[in-house]
């Protein structure tokens, strides 16, 4: 015990400052070491007087600490600087230990002041190297171990033995591993090894196992003791029990670690701010969210973590709270590691000390992005809802349980042109069409009575007065007990649908195809007129309600029923079957059917059934008629074509390919056609193409083609412009192969012209004979009489009386001869000119029409330039037409030998001084210079086979019309013949005798010739 | 009147011939009777006495050649001199072939007539 030790005087020898104190803390003993150091005697240190040597700055703490230890009754430490006798302060750790009496009461305190100014300590140890460490160690109330320089244990004190509860000998051979906690072993060994090598003190905190197996924390100090030469003699190891402190520290660390874990474990950003708002710390989730270093986050205001739009508001909130000290709660977008912004609620709470000063701000970041999105969506929805309700293109409304209107949307009000007030209750009915109102009201009452959703149709008047059909649909809103709270309704504009329904109904009603709606059991629910006809029933009503199966032919019944079932099961289908109607008529039908959902949810068959009997017949007929047409074309040697001049597309019928001997189906072009056209007819083709390109309505051509075998075909083309195309020129045409006809025609024509020639000669002969006969009779009489007379006078005696008689008869026969001539003249002169107004254009057109075949045969291209509004001429239409015909024939004949140029003929009419002129221009061979002179002489002709009569007759006719006929040689090839006749002047028409007589008198010779 | 004179009958529908020709025939020393048609001649009692017929070809009703055939049929082959105002060269050879003495085209000369009559009577 310390007191016993103190008595021994050994205490004074201890190289440590040691004291004892009474339980009240007053010092009652200090050892010599203590008095040596402080320079104070016991009496100066006794009680509480020792305070004078404590550094003034440390005094309060030291006294307080000492009192704290006293009060605790537990071992404790205090520290402070203590003045040495020379006035120098050195720091001491003062360890205090209570001493207990047998009753366990503290009867004394023992303290050791350890110089923790190391250098001093070393000095001390060096100076005391002679000290018997065993003794020293024994006196120290803490475990002390003395080892040799090589680490061998030389001594250890009682506290050490007590602690480990081992004898000196047992402990002599100890190793750190025996007593030091395995976890601290490495550090301990390392520190000791380092210390031994360097000869420097060590200090390590480590757990040492007590005898009862409990490890306690010790602050192990190792101090080398050196001799005068500085050689390490021994090591002094002090074990200062720091277990409590260590445990407290450990607890604190654990608690801090736990706190940290908790903070980091909070699934939200947490930040700790200094009172001025600076970030001091942030937790892991916040670091993770921002994906930035803590230092960056501390610069949040400029680091771009807050959405720029929200930053000023956020900064302002924090600054305001910093000023006022009030918590803040803001919402703003923060940018995460992935660069997207999310909404966060940031709550800042101040932590205050006892005086109410803010020590810190705790800030919590809660991710509210989803809530925000939902809120925004909700807000948007709410905003939209009203807009939607007001603007949806339906009329939306709600009604109270009693049926009165509560709400009508804007669209409804706008539509009806009513205000919300006007429409309230029953006001809206003002817009209902009067004819529909009763029924609508009845339906509404019925729906309300049923308490179920319902619908109705009625017309609603629009603000402009127009009524449109609407479908009213209404649904009840129930409370949790099933009671109706309200009715919600929507009126849909079905005007267009209604109209289309009507037109559909009209279509269905009028379609020649039979439309049926058939119930699953086969009953006809609906049908149309065609259905009634098909069923052989007098009306639609007679069919509705009947079973459709009854109309199906017995042998098809089963198949039809199967088909019907399938359709009613939801499949679309197609079936051909025979139908036997009420009149027993059997027809072959084709039906297309689809399932139709009925209002009661059942499925019906909607079918369109077509009478195939007629179609089959029609198809047959069409096939036949196509075959007929093809056969007909083949027989007629006629092909069809269409020619789109604009696009150049030419479509030919098969027969046409055959005619041209082109491969059927190959592409036909004008160039390709041209390869077949007879070279002499090329100008005609060019002419035709020209006409077509001008879009003339119709044209007709005859031309030849030369086939590869050099055989020639005559073709007749008739084309007609399709009128349905305005922007395009398209012709539909037919091409006839008239080769056979043409060959026979030419043969016939030859025969005819030969015959005509013969006839002409014959008739001339006959006429001559007739004239001769008539004249010869009286001539015969005259000659006979004269002969008789001569014979009578030559007789002897002369028969004078007889001679006189015969002479008288001679004279009479002479008169008779003159009478014959007169009679002839009368006979031929009988055809007087019939004067009537004649439209020369019309007359010419008729002649052209009559001659066109002839002209085309001669490959003459005839053009006409007929002047508009020609005045009529006075004359004999037939005679004038004979003249025109004669001129056309002459012109055609004049070109018959022309093959090196188009045989172009131009017929032109025009006003001429006081009359009308018609001219015919040819491109023929013309006539020599002397020809013009003699042209109109009878019997003059340039034609080898002509009679030369025509022109002379023509001239006489024209002259009898007071006109004139003349010829001119063209600048180019050919001649132009023209005649002009005075216009018809009213009265002149009736006075036809005079000119007729005049002409007859002057033109007798030519007249006779003209009728030869 | 010398009954021995031979009777020449003249048949022509033309009056001037009926007036003038009998005088000339008489001047040539024959007896002459004129008829306006073949029917008139056939109905007369001069048929048997007629030694020669001067017959117009073209006459209404029965023509000259028809009368010729009728006489042949009746077995009265009277020599016939045809006369005609229609000059048709094909007619004369055909008629002569059929038995006519001659065919004269009006107007004919008295010499031609005399020659033809001589031929006719020679044939007789």
Interface residues (C-beta under 8 A of the other chain):
Chain A: X769 X772 X773 X774 X776 X777 X778 X779 X780 X781 X782 X783 X784 X785 X787 X788 X790 X791 X792 X795 X802 X805 X806 X809 X812 X813 X816
Chain B: X14 X16 X17 X19 X20 X21 X23 X24 X27 X28 X58 X83 X85 X86 X87 X88 X105 X106 X107 X108 X109 X110
